[in-house]
Amino acid sequence: MTVIRKATAQDVDAVAAIYERIISEEEAGRCTIGWQRGVYPTRDTALKAVEQADLFVLVTEGGIVAAMRLNQEQVPEYKLCQWQYPAEDHQVMVMHTLVVDPRAAKQGYGRRMVDFYERYAKAQHCPCLRIDTNAFNRRARAMYAHYGYREAGIVPCTFNGIGGVHLVCIEKKLPD
């Protein structure tokens, strides 16, 4: 049985361990995301998300296998993007830092998290969904496209303390 729930302080270390395993995969050349060890994401990233009560985790019998932040905080770079679905801030739900533990990859957990995100946004009366990822992260870009999201634009910037990022702004409008 699996459940998606709000994270607690007791979940921070498990989420931070997923971040570290993903960065290790990148350092080994098995994926390209654009994150940097000790810069982003870190244990503090997870801790702050728990403190803001917007970190969600997917828990299986084996423990936490995925996490993401859901809130209405649009990063400043979003203002530089030409969104196809313009919306008032209160109509937008943003997903940040979706991660699936590399040890639990290809089991549908990413899809479950995206489905939860869409249901959560609808329940919060937010028909416009926004996500961002690094242009390097081809796997995430392909996944979002497969789920009906569109790339609205790419913004060159320093993002989460990492320079030289080409931030891909991604969107979807939920049906009424």
C-alpha positions in Angstrom: 0.0 0.0 0.0 1.2 3.5 -0.8 0.0 6.9 0.5 0.9 10.5 -0.4 0.8 12.8 2.7 2.2 16.0 4.0 5.8 15.5 5.3 6.7 15.9 8.9 10.0 16.8 10.6 10.7 13.1 10.9 10.7 12.8 7.1 13.4 15.4 6.4 16.4 13.0 6.6 14.7 10.5 4.2 13.9 13.2 1.7 17.4 14.6 1.9 18.8 11.1 1.3 16.8 10.9 -1.9 18.3 14.3 -3.0 21.8 12.9 -2.3 21.2 9.7 -4.2 19.9 11.6 -7.2 23.0 13.9 -7.1 25.2 10.8 -6.8 23.5 9.4 -9.9 24.2 12.6 -11.8 27.8 12.6 -10.6 28.2 9.0 -11.9 26.8 10.1 -15.3 23.6 8.1 -15.1 21.3 11.1 -15.3 21.5 14.8 -16.0 19.4 17.1 -13.8 21.7 20.1 -13.2 21.8 20.0 -9.4 24.9 20.5 -7.3 25.8 18.7 -4.1 25.8 21.1 -1.2 24.0 23.8 -3.2 20.6 22.5 -4.2 18.7 20.6 -3.1 20.0 20.0 0.4 18.7 18.9 3.8 17.8 22.5 4.5 15.6 22.5 1.3 13.5 19.7 2.8 13.5 21.2 6.2 12.3 24.6 5.0 9.6 22.9 3.0 8.4 21.0 6.1 8.4 24.2 8.1 6.3 25.9 5.4 4.0 22.8 5.4 4.2 22.3 1.6 6.3 19.2 1.3 4.5 16.0 0.3 5.9 12.5 0.4 4.9 9.2 -1.2 5.3 6.4 1.4 5.4 2.7 0.7 5.9 -0.3 3.0 9.6 0.3 2.4 9.5 4.0 3.4 9.6 7.3 1.5 10.2 6.9 -2.2 9.2 10.3 -3.6 8.7 13.9 -2.6 7.6 17.3 -3.9 6.7 20.7 -2.8 3.3 22.1 -3.7 2.4 25.8 -3.2 1.5 29.0 -5.0 5.0 30.5 -4.9 6.0 31.4 -8.4 9.7 32.1 -8.7 10.7 35.5 -10.0 11.9 34.0 -13.3 8.3 33.1 -14.1 7.7 36.7 -14.8 10.1 36.5 -17.8 8.1 33.7 -19.4 5.3 34.1 -21.9 2.7 31.7 -20.4 0.0 30.5 -22.8 -2.4 30.3 -19.8 -2.1 33.7 -18.0 -3.6 33.6 -14.6 -4.0 35.5 -11.3 -1.6 34.3 -8.7 -4.4 32.7 -6.6 -5.3 30.5 -9.7 -1.8 29.0 -10.0 -0.4 25.9 -8.2 3.3 25.3 -8.6 5.1 22.0 -8.1 8.8 22.3 -7.0 11.5 19.7 -6.7 9.7 16.5 -7.6 12.0 13.6 -6.7 11.7 9.8 -7.0 14.3 7.7 -5.2 16.6 6.2 -7.9 16.2 2.9 -6.1 12.5 3.0 -6.7 12.6 4.3 -10.3 10.3 3.0 -13.1 7.5 1.9 -10.7 5.0 4.7 -11.6 5.8 6.8 -8.5 6.5 10.0 -10.6 3.1 9.5 -12.3 1.4 9.1 -9.0 2.9 12.3 -7.7 1.9 14.3 -10.8 -1.7 12.9 -10.5 -1.8 13.9 -6.8 -0.5 17.4 -7.8 -3.3 17.8 -10.3 -6.0 16.6 -7.9 -4.5 18.9 -5.1 -4.5 21.9 -7.4 -8.1 21.3 -8.5 -9.2 21.0 -4.8 -7.5 24.3 -4.1 -9.3 25.9 -7.1 -6.1 26.4 -9.0 -6.7 25.5 -12.7 -3.3 26.7 -13.9 -0.4 24.4 -13.1 3.2 25.5 -13.4 6.5 23.6 -13.0 10.1 24.3 -13.9 13.1 22.2 -14.6 16.6 22.7 -15.9 16.9 22.3 -19.7 19.4 19.5 -19.0 16.7 17.4 -17.4 15.5 15.7 -20.5 13.8 12.9 -18.6 11.6 15.3 -16.6 10.8 17.3 -19.8 9.7 14.2 -21.6 7.6 13.0 -18.6 5.8 16.3 -18.3 5.1 16.4 -22.1 3.8 12.8 -21.9 1.3 13.9 -19.2 0.0 16.8 -21.3 2.2 19.7 -20.1 3.7 22.2 -22.5 6.9 24.1 -22.4 6.1 27.8 -22.3 9.6 29.1 -22.6 13.2 28.9 -21.4 14.7 31.6 -19.1 18.5 31.8 -18.7 19.3 32.5 -15.0 21.1 31.7 -11.8 18.6 29.4 -10.0 18.7 28.1 -6.5 22.3 29.2 -6.3 23.3 27.4 -9.5 24.6 29.6 -12.3 24.2 29.0 -16.0 20.7 27.4 -15.7 18.3 27.5 -18.6 15.1 27.2 -16.7 12.3 25.5 -18.7 8.9 26.9 -17.6 6.2 24.3 -18.0 2.4 24.6 -17.8 -0.9 22.9 -18.0 -4.5 24.1 -17.6 -6.8 21.8 -15.9 -10.2 21.2 -17.5 -13.2 22.9 -15.8 
